[in-house]
Amino acid sequence: MRTFTAVIERCPDTGLFVGDVPGFPGAHSQGETLDELNGNLSEVIEMLLEDGEPEWESQFVGIQTVQVD
């Protein structure tokens, strides 16, 4: 079993949850609920891994809060 980190946002136009695995080309999907999004992302990642290990475009480090005055 492998674990991937996804960045999740909600589209203001459609209201759908949109997920993307940073640095993993093609690893993105959407869903009406977080559970649906998780299942969709899992399917996409499984399909992509059938072609072998991905060539990572970047390495996900984390998130950071930035304050401005």
C-alpha positions, 0 to 999 in steps of 0.5 A: 500500500502506498500513500500520496498527499493531495491538495484539495480545493473547492471550485467556486463555479461548480462547487466540486472538490478538486484534488491534485497530487503535487509533482505527479503528472496527471494525478488530479480529479474531482468529486461532489464529496470528499469521499468521492474525490478520494475514490476518484484520485485513488483510481487515477493514481492506480491507472497512472502507476500501471505505466510504472513509477512516475517521473516526479516534476517536483517534491511536495514539502508542505503548506505554510501560513503567510501573514501580511499587514 
